[in-house]
Amino acid sequence: MTAEELNANAWALYGRRQLTRAYTPPIPQQINWSPWEGVGPGTEILGDMAGRRVLDIGSGAGHHAVHLARRHGARVTGIELSPTQHERAISAHGHVPGVQFVQGDMVDHLTGGERFDAAYAIGTLAFIDPYRALPALRDGLLPGAPLVLSLLHTDLHGRGPISMVEPREQMILLKGEPPLPTQMWVLGPRLWEDLLTEHGFRVDTVDLLHHPDRSAPVVYQLIRARRLPDRPGRATSRPRTARPLAAHAAVGVGAIVLSDRGVLLGRHRHGTLELPGGTVEAGESLEATVVRELAEETGLTTRPADVTLLGTLVDHVGDVVRVTIGAVVNSWHGRPATQPDESVGDWAWYPLDQLPDGLFVCSAQILTAWRPDLPIDHAPAHFTPYAHRAAPSTC
């Protein structure tokens, strides 16, 4: 039995028990993204929902969907895999205008249908394999649509998230009944951010929601993301991390390395794709920094004489003045490969007309300084070109 099949059976049994108890949750005054009332933001983080099509993922007894329809004028579709949970929603709220309850698989429901203006999941998306769920959500949401996810961060035993995309056992508890084993994808915020970015979303914020008693083991994470626009051929950039930086100046280089298959990019452990490069060390020339960083990160070798500096890019990240020198490597030797203990790896060649989303901002700035015609969106920077400019080359 797969993890999702186990989960489907558990939630069907849970719904049957609640039907036997004849329990219907009250309609909330606002959406609570955690089990603890008053902890964290409310419905407002979805934005103006009036008249908009909203998807409630794993809608359960339907009380959140009814809240959005009645108080915010949304047109809500509650999708629920469990037939007994669906029965609870229909029996209590099937007559409510503006709400449609659908029993079935979310991925199947989103295939080929009309796209939604927003979607949310309160503790439910972690019961679905993210490699199945996220592509379906990307295709089922309109560009710019918000996606809000409430997810378990630590569990009843205080176990924190794992660093691999795989499920682990969690229990559904119901008072007076035996616990129901399930399999949940309890992933850390950075891993969720990487997955969302990979599947066409931009993560705006990630907040941890704690029990009012800070000694309680369970912590939730609240992820606010947005479906990226449909812009064929254009790549977007994003910061490597949302954590604030300490005030300082940062000076680094980024190197453009080309082959007949495109430009060389690696994936940082925080999820961004970026050019080879790094921080200039004391007493080191800019060309020497390119040579050193290229060897350390990719295993490729070159000489300072084969490095052409493009110019200086200056921008700000909070209180940080960031100075980045772009360069083109005109000749090099070897094959790029992930190097031990480096934060960037999985090097690959990307055609210039098929650049991916999720570029590190500095890399995006360097590429457009070199080739202003490249379709890349990024935060602005002031560029001062040097006297010579390198033409695109292939090694």
RODOMI-32875 format. One record per residue (C-alpha): residue number from 1; x, y, z. Coordinates in steps of 0.02 Angstrom, whole numbers, padded with zeros to 5 digits. Layout:
N
[NUM, [X, Y, Z]]
...
// end
This chain:
395
[1, [00000, 00000, 00000]]
[2, [00068, 00171, -00048]]
[3, [00079, 00317, 00073]]
[4, [-00066, 00405, -00012]]
[5, [-00175, 00248, -00009]]
[6, [-00139, 00229, 00177]]
[7, [-00188, 00410, 00205]]
[8, [-00348, 00391, 00105]]
[9, [-00401, 00243, 00211]]
[10, [-00359, 00334, 00373]]
[11, [-00460, 00488, 00328]]
[12, [-00607, 00383, 00271]]
[13, [-00609, 00297, 00441]]
[14, [-00588, 00465, 00530]]
[15, [-00738, 00536, 00435]]
[16, [-00842, 00383, 00478]]
[17, [-00804, 00406, 00662]]
[18, [-00854, 00589, 00655]]
[19, [-01016, 00545, 00566]]
[20, [-01054, 00421, 00704]]
[21, [-01023, 00557, 00833]]
[22, [-01131, 00676, 00730]]
[23, [-00999, 00810, 00753]]
[24, [-01000, 00964, 00642]]
[25, [-00868, 01099, 00671]]
[26, [-00936, 01275, 00692]]
[27, [-00912, 01401, 00551]]
[28, [-00759, 01504, 00603]]
[29, [-00754, 01694, 00609]]
[30, [-00588, 01685, 00518]]
[31, [-00473, 01550, 00452]]
[32, [-00355, 01484, 00585]]
[33, [-00200, 01415, 00502]]
[34, [-00151, 01317, 00657]]
[35, [-00254, 01217, 00785]]
[36, [-00238, 01361, 00908]]
[37, [-00361, 01504, 00892]]
[38, [-00282, 01675, 00880]]
[39, [-00109, 01613, 00833]]
[40, [-00045, 01689, 00672]]
[41, [-00137, 01787, 00538]]
[42, [-00314, 01758, 00479]]
[43, [-00411, 01750, 00317]]
[44, [-00342, 01917, 00260]]
[45, [-00180, 01840, 00194]]
[46, [-00279, 01768, 00048]]
[47, [-00319, 01944, -00010]]
[48, [-00485, 02003, -00081]]
[49, [-00583, 01845, -00120]]
[50, [-00747, 01924, -00174]]
[51, [-00810, 01837, -00331]]
[52, [-00650, 01738, -00351]]
[53, [-00635, 01551, -00378]]
[54, [-00546, 01475, -00229]]
[55, [-00489, 01296, -00205]]
[56, [-00497, 01220, -00029]]
[57, [-00377, 01072, -00033]]
[58, [-00435, 00933, 00081]]
[59, [-00592, 01028, 00133]]
[60, [-00648, 00901, 00265]]
[61, [-00810, 00951, 00349]]
[62, [-00819, 01108, 00241]]
[63, [-00823, 01242, 00377]]
[64, [-00679, 01345, 00306]]
[65, [-00755, 01344, 00132]]
[66, [-00921, 01405, 00203]]
[67, [-00832, 01544, 00297]]
[68, [-00750, 01607, 00137]]
[69, [-00913, 01602, 00039]]
[70, [-01022, 01685, 00170]]
[71, [-00906, 01817, 00242]]
[72, [-00795, 01854, 00092]]
[73, [-00904, 01818, -00059]]
[74, [-00786, 01688, -00131]]
[75, [-00839, 01549, -00249]]
[76, [-00761, 01400, -00161]]
[77, [-00731, 01224, -00223]]
[78, [-00691, 01105, -00081]]
[79, [-00600, 00952, -00147]]
[80, [-00596, 00803, -00029]]
[81, [-00529, 00628, -00063]]
[82, [-00616, 00545, 00085]]
[83, [-00796, 00496, 00044]]
[84, [-00847, 00504, 00227]]
[85, [-00772, 00677, 00250]]
[86, [-00861, 00731, 00091]]
[87, [-01023, 00660, 00162]]
[88, [-01000, 00766, 00318]]
[89, [-00980, 00924, 00213]]
[90, [-01128, 00888, 00100]]
[91, [-01246, 00842, 00242]]
[92, [-01206, 01001, 00340]]
[93, [-01170, 01130, 00204]]
[94, [-01226, 01061, 00037]]
[95, [-01356, 01199, 00022]]
[96, [-01238, 01347, 00051]]
[97, [-01230, 01465, -00100]]
[98, [-01057, 01493, -00171]]
[99, [-00987, 01326, -00111]]
[100, [-00964, 01168, -00212]]
[101, [-00903, 01009, -00129]]
[102, [-00816, 00882, -00240]]
[103, [-00763, 00708, -00188]]
[104, [-00607, 00648, -00277]]
[105, [-00420, 00666, -00303]]
[106, [-00356, 00845, -00312]]
[107, [-00234, 00805, -00452]]
[108, [-00370, 00726, -00559]]
[109, [-00489, 00870, -00523]]
[110, [-00365, 01002, -00580]]
[111, [-00324, 00914, -00743]]
[112, [-00397, 01010, -00888]]
[113, [-00523, 01111, -00788]]
[114, [-00550, 01297, -00766]]
[115, [-00408, 01372, -00667]]
[116, [-00427, 01447, -00493]]
[117, [-00389, 01622, -00428]]
[118, [-00320, 01558, -00262]]
[119, [-00293, 01397, -00164]]
[120, [-00259, 01350, 00016]]
[121, [-00231, 01195, 00120]]
[122, [-00244, 01185, 00309]]
[123, [-00135, 01040, 00362]]
[124, [-00187, 00933, 00214]]
[125, [-00061, 00954, 00072]]
[126, [00070, 00858, 00171]]
[127, [-00033, 00700, 00147]]
[128, [-00002, 00706, -00042]]
[129, [00163, 00673, -00129]]
[130, [00226, 00848, -00172]]
[131, [00293, 00786, -00339]]
[132, [00112, 00745, -00383]]
[133, [00026, 00891, -00298]]
[134, [00133, 01040, -00348]]
[135, [00132, 01016, -00538]]
[136, [-00058, 00998, -00530]]
[137, [-00074, 01157, -00427]]
[138, [00040, 01252, -00546]]
[139, [-00070, 01201, -00694]]
[140, [-00232, 01227, -00596]]
[141, [-00197, 01405, -00536]]
[142, [-00200, 01566, -00635]]
[143, [-00038, 01666, -00648]]
[144, [-00014, 01771, -00492]]
[145, [-00135, 01666, -00390]]
[146, [-00093, 01651, -00204]]
[147, [-00062, 01479, -00129]]
[148, [-00066, 01472, 00062]]
[149, [-00010, 01312, 00148]]
[150, [-00021, 01268, 00332]]
[151, [00096, 01122, 00364]]
[152, [00163, 01025, 00511]]
[153, [00340, 01079, 00559]]
[154, [00367, 00975, 00715]]
[155, [00253, 00835, 00776]]
[156, [00180, 00773, 00940]]
[157, [00348, 00697, 00984]]
[158, [00443, 00857, 00947]]
[159, [00524, 00782, 00792]]
[160, [00571, 00918, 00670]]
[161, [00560, 00915, 00480]]
[162, [00667, 00801, 00374]]
[163, [00785, 00855, 00235]]
[164, [00727, 00727, 00106]]
[165, [00566, 00723, 00005]]
[166, [00492, 00567, 00083]]
[167, [00347, 00531, 00203]]
[168, [00356, 00471, 00382]]
[169, [00226, 00402, 00502]]
[170, [00110, 00522, 00592]]
[171, [-00046, 00485, 00693]]
[172, [-00219, 00561, 00678]]
[173, [-00291, 00578, 00852]]
[174, [-00475, 00578, 00897]]
[175, [-00530, 00581, 01079]]
[176, [-00589, 00412, 01140]]
[177, [-00535, 00322, 00981]]
[178, [-00378, 00226, 00931]]
[179, [-00251, 00333, 00837]]
[180, [-00247, 00317, 00648]]
[181, [-00075, 00295, 00567]]
[182, [-00039, 00400, 00413]]
[183, [00112, 00447, 00309]]
[184, [00152, 00633, 00298]]
[185, [00282, 00735, 00205]]
[186, [00348, 00836, 00354]]
[187, [00476, 00943, 00263]]
[188, [00575, 01095, 00317]]
[189, [00536, 01271, 00253]]
[190, [00687, 01276, 00137]]
[191, [00642, 01110, 00059]]
[192, [00463, 01166, 00032]]
[193, [00530, 01327, -00044]]
[194, [00643, 01230, -00161]]
[195, [00498, 01118, -00214]]
[196, [00380, 01264, -00242]]
[197, [00511, 01360, -00340]]
[198, [00548, 01207, -00446]]
[199, [00364, 01191, -00489]]
[200, [00326, 01371, -00540]]
[201, [00291, 01464, -00378]]
[202, [00376, 01607, -00287]]
[203, [00380, 01594, -00098]]
[204, [00341, 01762, -00016]]
[205, [00351, 01717, 00169]]
[206, [00370, 01568, 00285]]
[207, [00312, 01590, 00466]]
[208, [00323, 01467, 00609]]
[209, [00167, 01459, 00716]]
[210, [00196, 01405, 00897]]
[211, [00074, 01344, 01028]]
[212, [00036, 01482, 01156]]
[213, [00129, 01372, 01279]]
[214, [00301, 01383, 01200]]
[215, [00353, 01220, 01282]]
[216, [00227, 01123, 01177]]
[217, [00314, 01011, 01049]]
[218, [00202, 01044, 00898]]
[219, [00247, 01188, 00781]]
[220, [00162, 01231, 00616]]
[221, [00235, 01323, 00468]]
[222, [00133, 01442, 00362]]
[223, [00193, 01464, 00184]]
[224, [00130, 01604, 00074]]
[225, [00174, 01578, -00108]]
[226, [00115, 01643, -00275]]
[227, [00099, 01558, -00442]]
[228, [00226, 01634, -00562]]
[229, [00162, 01718, -00720]]
[230, [00150, 01627, -00885]]
[231, [00288, 01711, -00983]]
[232, [00361, 01588, -01108]]
[233, [00546, 01614, -01134]]
[234, [00570, 01729, -00984]]
[235, [00666, 01680, -00829]]
[236, [00642, 01754, -00656]]
[237, [00762, 01776, -00513]]
[238, [00740, 01764, -00325]]
[239, [00848, 01794, -00172]]
[240, [00948, 01644, -00114]]
[241, [00871, 01657, 00060]]
[242, [00735, 01760, 00143]]
[243, [00834, 01777, 00304]]
[244, [00894, 01956, 00339]]
[245, [01078, 01992, 00315]]
[246, [01189, 02082, 00439]]
[247, [01241, 02255, 00380]]
[248, [01403, 02246, 00279]]
[249, [01472, 02265, 00105]]
[250, [01492, 02110, -00003]]
[251, [01611, 02100, -00152]]
[252, [01608, 01951, -00268]]
[253, [01627, 01889, -00445]]
[254, [01517, 01788, -00560]]
[255, [01582, 01698, -00714]]
[256, [01494, 01662, -00877]]
[257, [01555, 01496, -00948]]
[258, [01483, 01443, -01116]]
[259, [01481, 01283, -01216]]
[260, [01386, 01233, -01371]]
[261, [01246, 01177, -01253]]
[262, [01225, 01344, -01166]]
[263, [01281, 01433, -01008]]
[264, [01343, 01341, -00854]]
[265, [01231, 01354, -00700]]
[266, [01233, 01261, -00534]]
[267, [01103, 01240, -00399]]
[268, [01138, 01316, -00229]]
[269, [01084, 01214, -00078]]
[270, [00955, 01351, -00043]]
[271, [00875, 01321, -00213]]
[272, [00936, 01459, -00329]]
[273, [01023, 01425, -00494]]
[274, [01181, 01527, -00518]]
[275, [01341, 01558, -00611]]
[276, [01507, 01499, -00540]]
[277, [01582, 01632, -00428]]
[278, [01607, 01692, -00252]]
[279, [01688, 01816, -00135]]
[280, [01850, 01906, -00175]]
[281, [01984, 01862, -00048]]
[282, [02109, 01986, 00023]]
[283, [02254, 02023, -00096]]
[284, [02172, 01930, -00239]]
[285, [02145, 02002, -00412]]
[286, [01972, 01988, -00488]]
[287, [02034, 01874, -00625]]
[288, [02120, 01763, -00496]]
[289, [01957, 01752, -00398]]
[290, [01868, 01689, -00554]]
[291, [02003, 01558, -00583]]
[292, [01998, 01499, -00402]]
[293, [01809, 01496, -00384]]
[294, [01786, 01406, -00550]]
[295, [01905, 01268, -00497]]
[296, [01835, 01255, -00319]]
[297, [01653, 01248, -00371]]
[298, [01654, 01157, -00538]]
[299, [01824, 01073, -00560]]
[300, [01856, 01173, -00721]]
[301, [02026, 01254, -00745]]
[302, [02069, 01416, -00831]]
[303, [02200, 01555, -00825]]
[304, [02185, 01738, -00775]]
[305, [02231, 01783, -00954]]
[306, [02076, 01691, -01014]]
[307, [01959, 01792, -00903]]
[308, [01878, 01952, -00971]]
[309, [01797, 02067, -00843]]
[310, [01633, 02144, -00899]]
[311, [01606, 02279, -00768]]
[312, [01540, 02316, -00594]]
[313, [01361, 02293, -00535]]
[314, [01306, 02382, -00375]]
[315, [01142, 02352, -00285]]
[316, [01074, 02345, -00108]]
[317, [01001, 02202, -00007]]
[318, [00929, 02284, 00148]]
[319, [01077, 02374, 00227]]
[320, [01203, 02278, 00124]]
[321, [01296, 02361, -00020]]
[322, [01328, 02220, -00142]]
[323, [01465, 02241, -00273]]
[324, [01473, 02106, -00406]]
[325, [01598, 02097, -00549]]
[326, [01540, 02000, -00699]]
[327, [01663, 01904, -00806]]
[328, [01671, 01792, -00959]]
[329, [01787, 01642, -00961]]
[330, [01852, 01630, -01140]]
[331, [01944, 01465, -01126]]
[332, [01937, 01323, -01000]]
[333, [01974, 01139, -00977]]
[334, [01887, 00993, -00895]]
[335, [01708, 00939, -00863]]
[336, [01600, 01027, -00733]]
[337, [01553, 00920, -00583]]
[338, [01490, 00941, -00406]]
[339, [01637, 00968, -00289]]
[340, [01647, 00907, -00108]]
[341, [01593, 01029, 00029]]
[342, [01536, 01162, -00096]]
[343, [01366, 01246, -00076]]
[344, [01333, 01247, -00264]]
[345, [01329, 01089, -00370]]
[346, [01227, 00992, -00498]]
[347, [01310, 01093, -00637]]
[348, [01221, 01089, -00803]]
[349, [01215, 01182, -00968]]
[350, [01061, 01288, -01005]]
[351, [01023, 01359, -01178]]
[352, [01015, 01549, -01176]]
[353, [00841, 01546, -01252]]
[354, [00778, 01423, -01118]]
[355, [00845, 01496, -00956]]
[356, [00757, 01428, -00801]]
[357, [00664, 01523, -00667]]
[358, [00743, 01541, -00496]]
[359, [00908, 01623, -00547]]
[360, [01009, 01700, -00406]]
[361, [00989, 01889, -00422]]
[362, [01175, 01925, -00448]]
[363, [01186, 01794, -00586]]
[364, [01033, 01865, -00673]]
[365, [01110, 02040, -00665]]
[366, [01276, 01979, -00738]]
[367, [01191, 01889, -00882]]
[368, [01089, 02042, -00933]]
[369, [01241, 02156, -00914]]
[370, [01329, 02041, -01038]]
[371, [01178, 02017, -01151]]
[372, [01042, 02148, -01122]]
[373, [00928, 02057, -01245]]
[374, [00912, 01903, -01134]]
[375, [00734, 01884, -01067]]
[376, [00773, 01886, -00880]]
[377, [00680, 01983, -00744]]
[378, [00777, 02034, -00589]]
[379, [00801, 02169, -00459]]
[380, [00888, 02321, -00536]]
[381, [01073, 02359, -00512]]
[382, [01187, 02499, -00570]]
[383, [01309, 02433, -00701]]
[384, [01474, 02515, -00744]]
[385, [01551, 02428, -00895]]
[386, [01738, 02414, -00917]]
[387, [01823, 02478, -01074]]
[388, [01824, 02307, -01158]]
[389, [01675, 02193, -01179]]
[390, [01686, 02007, -01209]]
[391, [01595, 01929, -01354]]
[392, [01504, 01765, -01323]]
[393, [01623, 01621, -01343]]
[394, [01612, 01433, -01345]]
[395, [01737, 01313, -01269]]
// end
